[in-house]
Amino acid sequence: MARGTKRSTIIDVAKLAQVSPKSVSRVFNNEPHITPALRKKVLSAAKELNYHPNVLAQGLVRRQSYLVGLIYEKPSPSYVVELQRGALERLHGERYRLVVLPVESVTDHPQEVVSLVRSAGLDGVILAPPASDHPEILTGLLDARIPFARIAPQSQLDVGQWTAMDDVAAAREIAEHVIGLGHRVIAVIMGDPAHAASDQRLSGYHQAFDAHGVARHPELVETGDFSFESGYEATRRLLSRKLRPTAILAQNDDMAVGAMSAARELGFNVPADLSIVGFDDSEIARIVWPRLTTVRQPVVEMAKTATDMLLGELAGDPPRERIIHGHQLVERLTAAPPPS
């Protein structure tokens, strides 16, 4: 449409299609008993005029906003992109639109999260960790009768619809991979303690350690916040200690890449001197050099499934069974046998 050209209206479509404006409205609102011939005539006219229905106006008629929210808390940029990608893929072709609502701290302000959802006029919401586990948020949404679907919850699994991955099993598998290469002094960089997955992944590491007789070293466990910077700082501390690890298990890829950067600055070659592995298989794991050995968490698939669950509830469908997605060990170039 050229600048200054008047935008086409439903009246214009009706005139071109030689039908009433009410018929055009019925087509775009997907009302029943519309003949294929009428639908084809209206859609053809709309395409010729480059007409697009006003979703907000439709919502006012139906008392719906046709907006669904995605709540997340300051995770890694790659994780956010994959959450949004999964939700948007499922919403493609639907009348619903996605509203992204980042929250500074779910733990500190749970009631503000519920107020934000209510004030935004959302029809429903997708909850990513740690919001998907917070009892006040779940209770507040239930009390407000706002439909929601949860991604990767670790508690209150009888509340709402949800989809997840087995974090314990995934963490155990990548720890066993490192142990299988011969490492026995292994450090851990944990994620944000507010995320229940951090403890789940640590549990998986410990299961692998115990199964293979590898000692746990509390002094080799550092806590980060899933950011590059926290992985960098944690690694500088780890490599300054008397007991020096030959491998580092980072609980996400951003922290693992931060660890690689710190190790190089301190003169360590990865993986000849120090093996480093991540968790997620986000984009950064595939583009960093050497490319990162990690475990694939199906974030896109989980976000897509949660969005599908939410749309089903909004359509009045019965609740679906929980869906568990699988993980995959991705062997690349940052893990090797320890130096002799």
N, C-alpha and C positions, 0 to 999 in steps of 0.2 A: 504494500500500500504506500503510495507516495505521500511525502510529508504534506500535511494540510488537508489531505483527502478525508472526507467524512467517513467514519466507521459504519459498516453495514449493520442494520438492525433486523430484528425478527420480522418487522413489517416489510422490509425489502425482500427478505427470503420468501415471505408469503406471496408477495406480488409476482415474483419471478416464477415461483412454483405453481401459481394460480390456485392457491388454497388459502384457508383462513389462518390468521396468526395463531389461533388456538390449536389448529392441527400441527403447525410447526412446533409449538410448545410441547404438545403431546409426544411428538417424535423425539425431541431432545431430552424429554424426561423419561423416556423408555416406558411409557404407559402401555398397558395391554390393549389388544384388539386394534393394532395398527396394521394395515395391509402392507404387504411388501411393495406394492406399487406406490403407495403414498410415501413410505419411508424413502424409497429410492428417489422420488421426485424432490422431496425436501432436502435430502442430503446432497443431491446433485446441485440444487440451487445454492445451498450454503457453501459448497466448495467453489462454485463459480464466483460468488461474492466474497470469498474469504471470510465468511462469517463464523464466529466461535461463540457458543453460548456462555453467558455469565454464570459461573459456578456459584458465586455468592448470592446472586439473585435467585437461582434455583433453590439454594439452601434456605432462603427466607420463606419461600413458598412451602417447603417441606419441613420447616423448623429444624434444619440441619445445616451445619457449616460446610460439610464435605471436606473437612480438614482433619488429618490425623497427625499426632505429634510423635517425635522421637526424642526421648529424654536420655541424655548421657552426661557423664562427668569427666571433664578434662583428661580423656585417655590419649593415647598416641594419635598423631594425625592420620597415620595409615589405618588405624582401627576405625576412626570416625568415617573416613572415606568408604570403607567397606560396609559399615553399617548403613550408610546412606544409599550406597549402590544397591544393596540387597532390598531395602525398602522401596526404592524407586523402580527397580525392575518389576516388583510385584504390583506396584501401583500403575504401571504403564497400561494405558487403555481404560483405566478406571476413572470415574469422575472425582475421586478423592485426590487431594493434594497433600504433600508432606510439609509439615512445619518442624524445623529443627530447633530444639530447645536445650542448648548447653547449660549446665548447672555448675557453679563454682565448687560447691561442696554439698553433696546430698546428705552426708552425715550431720553436718552442722545446721542445715536448714530444710528438713524434710517437709514441714508444713508449707513452706514457701513453694515447694515443688507442686504440691496439690493445688495451691492457690493459683499458681502460674497456669496450670492446665485448665482450671475452671475459668479463669479470666480470659484465656485465649479462645474460649468457645469451641474447643475441640470435640469432635464426635467420639474420639477414642485416642489411645496413646500406646506407643511401644516403649517398653522400659528396658534399657540396657544396664549392665552392672555399673555401680552398686545399687541403683534405684530399684532394680528388679528384685532385690533382696530386702529392702528396707520396710519393716513392719508398719511404720506410720504412713508411709506412702501408699502401701497396699490397702491399709484400712481406710485411709482418706478417700481413695478412688472408689472403693466399694461403697462407702457411705454416700458419696456423691453420685453413685450409679454411673460412673464413667467407665466404659469398657476398656480393657487393657490386655496386652499380651506381653509375656516376659521372655527376655533373652538370657540364657545361662544362669538361672537362679541356683542357689546352693542350699536354700532353706525354705520353709513353709511351702513345700512342694504340692500341697493340696489346695493352694490358692490360685485361681485363675488358670489360663492356658499358658503353656510355656514350651520352649525348645532349648536344647542345651547340647553340650558335648561332655564326654567323660574326662574332666581335667586330670583326675588322679591317674587314669590309665595312660593318657597322653604324656604326662610328666614322667611316669615310670618308664615308658618306652624310650624316651630320649635320654634319660639318665642311664638306662641299661646299655644304650648305644655307646655312651662315653666310657662306661665301665668296661664294656667289651673291647675297647681299644687299649685297655691296660691302665687307665687312670685310677688312682686310689686316694689321692689328696684333691678333693673336689670342693670348690667354693660355690655358693649360691647367692644370687642377687634377687631378692624377693621384690614383688610389686607392691603397690599401695595396700597397706593393711586393711583399709576400708572395703576392699574388694575381696569377697569370700574366696574367689578363685586362687588368691595368693596362698592361702593355707592349704587348699586342695592340691595345688601343684607341689608345694613343699612335702605334703604327705606322700605324693607319688614318688618324689625323689627319694624320700626316706625308705619307702618300700623297696626300691631298687637297691639302695645301700645295704639294707638289712639282709636282703635275699642273697647278696653276693659278698657279704662279710666286709663291706667297706665302712670304715669308721666315720661317724658323724663328728664334725669339728664345729662347735658353736661359734668359735672365733672367726670362722670362714663363712659366716652367714651375714650378709649386709641387706639392709632394707632400702629400696628405692621407691619410685612413684610411677613407674612405667615410662619415664621420660629418658631421652638420650643423656641429658645432663646427670641424672641420678645414677645411670649405669657407669658413666665416666668417673664420677667422684667415688662411687663404691669400689671400682677397680683400682683406683690409685691407692685407696686404703688397704685393700686386700694384698696388693703386691708390695706393700711396704712392711708387711709383717714377717716375723721370723719364720713361721710356718707358711710356706708359699705354695699355693695350689698349682697343679699342672693343668687344671681344667676349670672352667666357670660355666655354671648353668644359670642363664638369665631368664627371668620369667616372661619376658617379651622381647621382640626383635629390636625395638628402639634402644632398650637398655643393653642388649648384646652388642649393638653397633657402637654405643658409647663405650663399652668395655674394650672393644677392639681399638678404638681411638686412643684410649688411655694406655693400653698395653704398648702400642707402637711408640707413643711419646716416651715411655719408660725404657724403650730398647728391646722389647720382646717381639719376636716374630710369631705371627699367628698363621698356621697352627704348629710350627716347628717347636717353639718354646712353650706355647700356651694354647690350649684348645678352648674355644668359646662357642657355645650354642645358644639359640634363642627359643622363642615360642610364638607362634601365630602364622608364620610364613606370609607376612605382609610384604608390600612392595619393596620396602627398604632392604629386606633380606635377599631379594633377587637382583638388586642393582648395586649393592655395596661390593667392594673387592677386598679380599676374596669373598665370594658369595657365601652367605651364611647357612650353616647347617641348622635346621630348626624342625619344629613339628607343626604341621598345618592345622590351624583351627579354622573351621569353615564359617567364618564370620558372615560372609555374604549370604550363604545358604540359611544360616540361623535367622538373620534379619528378614530374609525373604519369607521364611516359614512363619515367623512371628507376625509379619504384616498380613499374611494370608489368614492366619487364625483370627486376627482382629477384624478383617473384612468379613469373615464368616459370621462372627458374632454380630457385627453391625447389620448384616443381612438377615439375622434371626435364625441362623443355623445352630444346631446343637453343638455344645463344646466338643472339641477334638481331643483325642488322646495326646499326651505329651510325645514329642518327637525328639529322639536322640540322634544327633549327627555323628558320623565317624571322624577320626583324625588320621593323619598320615605323617610318618617320619620322612623328612626330606633331607637326604644326605647331600651336602655340597662340599665346601672346601675348608671350613674353619675347624674341623675336628680331625685329629690324627693321633697316633700313639704318642705317649709322653716321651720327652727327651731321655735318652739312656743315661 
